[in-house]
């Protein structure tokens, strides 16, 4: 999707949660995505990737973590987490 559009609108319960450039939404996840060999309990969510490593999303990457380039999907998941009232607010 990021390659197909310049702007994205995220709706939740009829309310606009984000309206702007795709790059701006992705930028909200900078420093909040990191890779590990095991799921990180400090992360809001983690999943095993095709490489066998874990992609972790959270408020901030822990010190010394291998920070990953965020994707549109990462930013969306973090935005949804902040809407749900978690500690992962942007």
KOLMARLUM-965568 format. One record per residue: x, y negated, z negated of N, C-alpha, C in turn; residue number from 1. Coordinates in steps of 0.05 Angstrom, whole numbers, plus 5000, padded with zeros to 4 digits. Layout:
R  nX  nY  nZ  caX  caY  caZ  cX  cY  cZ  num
R  X  Y  Z  X  Y  Z  X  Y  Z  NUM
...
! end
This chain:
R  nX  nY  nZ  caX  caY  caZ  cX  cY  cZ  num
R  5016  5024  5000  5000  5000  5000  5017  4975  5000  1
R  5039  4975  4985  5056  4951  4983  5066  4943  5011  2
R  5071  4962  5028  5081  4956  5055  5059  4946  5073  3
R  5034  4949  5066  5012  4942  5084  5000  4915  5077  4
R  5004  4905  5054  4990  4880  5047  5009  4861  5032  5
R  5002  4836  5032  5018  4815  5019  5006  4807  4992  6
R  4980  4812  4990  4965  4803  4966  4949  4827  4955  7
R  4946  4827  4929  4930  4848  4916  4912  4836  4895  8
R  4888  4847  4892  4870  4838  4871  4863  4864  4855  9
R  4868  4863  4829  4861  4885  4812  4837  4878  4796  10
R  4816  4894  4799  4791  4890  4784  4788  4911  4763  11
R  4777  4903  4740  4771  4922  4719  4745  4914  4706  12
R  4726  4931  4707  4700  4925  4694  4688  4899  4705  13
R  4692  4894  4731  4681  4870  4743  4697  4845  4739  14
R  4719  4846  4724  4736  4823  4718  4762  4825  4734  15
R  4771  4803  4744  4796  4802  4759  4819  4802  4738  16
R  4836  4822  4739  4859  4824  4721  4885  4814  4733  17
R  4886  4815  4760  4909  4804  4774  4900  4796  4802  18
R  4910  4773  4811  4904  4764  4838  4929  4749  4847  19
R  4944  4761  4865  4968  4748  4875  4984  4766  4894  20
R  5008  4757  4898  5026  4771  4916  5034  4798  4904  21
R  5037  4818  4921  5045  4845  4913  5072  4843  4898  22
R  5091  4827  4909  5117  4824  4896  5115  4813  4868  23
R  5095  4795  4863  5091  4784  4836  5080  4805  4817  24
R  5062  4822  4826  5052  4843  4809  5075  4863  4802  25
R  5091  4870  4822  5113  4889  4818  5133  4876  4799  26
R  5138  4850  4801  5157  4836  4783  5149  4838  4754  27
R  5123  4841  4748  5114  4844  4720  5125  4869  4707  28
R  5134  4888  4723  5145  4913  4712  5176  4913  4711  29
R  5188  4892  4719  5218  4890  4717  5227  4895  4689  30
R  5247  4914  4686  5258  4920  4660  5240  4937  4642  31
R  5219  4947  4653  5200  4963  4638  5197  4992  4648  32
R  5215  4999  4667  5214  5026  4679  5242  5037  4676  33
R  5245  5062  4666  5271  5074  4663  5270  5104  4667  34
R  5293  5115  4674  5295  5144  4679  5310  5158  4657  35
R  5301  5182  4651  5314  5199  4631  5313  5228  4639  36
R  5328  5245  4626  5328  5274  4631  5305  5288  4616  37
R  5295  5275  4596  5272  5285  4580  5252  5263  4577  38
R  5227  5269  4573  5206  5249  4568  5215  5232  4544  39
R  5212  5206  4546  5220  5188  4524  5195  5181  4507  40
R  5196  5188  4482  5173  5183  4464  5168  5154  4460  41
R  5187  5136  4466  5182  5107  4463  5166  5096  4486  42
R  5163  5111  4507  5149  5102  4531  5119  5103  4527  43
R  5105  5085  4541  5076  5086  4541  5066  5110  4556  44
R  5079  5117  4578  5073  5140  4594  5099  5150  4607  45
R  5101  5176  4612  5124  5188  4625  5114  5210  4643  46
R  5128  5215  4665  5122  5238  4682  5147  5248  4696  47
R  5147  5273  4702  5170  5285  4715  5168  5280  4745  48
R  5190  5270  4756  5191  5264  4785  5200  5288  4801  49
R  5200  5286  4827  5209  5307  4844  5238  5314  4841  50
R  5253  5296  4829  5282  5301  4824  5287  5316  4798  51
R  5265  5320  4783  5268  5333  4757  5273  5315  4734  52
R  5277  5289  4739  5280  5269  4718  5253  5258  4710  53
R  5252  5243  4688  5228  5231  4678  5228  5201  4684  54
R  5205  5191  4694  5201  5163  4698  5185  5154  4675  55
R  5195  5134  4660  5183  5124  4635  5174  5095  4639  56
R  5150  5088  4629  5140  5061  4629  5135  5052  4601  57
R  5143  5027  4594  5138  5017  4568  5141  4987  4566  58
R  5140  4977  4542  5142  4948  4538  5169  4937  4548  59
R  5190  4951  4541  5217  4945  4552  5233  4970  4552  60
R  5252  4972  4570  5270  4995  4571  5288  4994  4547  61
R  5293  5016  4534  5311  5016  4511  5340  5009  4518  62
R  5355  4999  4500  5383  4992  4504  5398  5016  4515  63
R  5413  5011  4536  5429  5032  4548  5415  5050  4567  64
R  5389  5046  4571  5373  5062  4589  5380  5057  4618  65
R  5376  5077  4635  5379  5075  4664  5354  5062  4675  66
R  5355  5036  4678  5332  5021  4688  5327  5027  4717  67
R  5302  5031  4724  5294  5037  4752  5280  5013  4765  68
R  5282  5012  4791  5268  4992  4806  5238  4998  4804  69
R  5221  4979  4795  5193  4985  4792  5179  4986  4819  70
R  5158  5002  4819  5141  5005  4843  5114  4991  4838  71
R  5098  4988  4858  5072  4977  4855  5055  4994  4836  72
R  5058  5020  4838  5044  5038  4820  5052  5034  4791  73
R  5078  5031  4786  5087  5025  4759  5074  5000  4748  74
R  5074  4979  4764  5063  4954  4755  5033  4957  4749  75
R  5019  4971  4766  4990  4976  4762  4985  4991  4736  76
R  5000  5012  4731  4997  5027  4706  5002  5010  4682  77
R  5023  4993  4683  5029  4975  4660  5007  4954  4657  78
R  4996  4944  4679  4974  4925  4677  4950  4938  4664  79
R  4943  4962  4672  4921  4977  4661  4925  4982  4631  80
R  4950  4988  4624  4956  4993  4595  4951  4967  4579  81
R  4958  4944  4590  4954  4919  4576  4924  4912  4574  82
R  4909  4919  4594  4880  4915  4593  4867  4932  4572  83
R  4878  4956  4568  4867  4974  4548  4875  4966  4520  84
R  4891  4945  4517  4899  4935  4491  4923  4948  4478  85
R  4939  4961  4494  4963  4974  4483  4985  4953  4479  86
R  5007  4963  4469  5031  4946  4464  5046  4940  4490  87
R  5037  4948  4513  5052  4946  4538  5045  4920  4553  88
R  5036  4900  4540  5028  4875  4553  5051  4862  4567  89
R  5045  4850  4590  5066  4837  4606  5074  4811  4594  90
! end
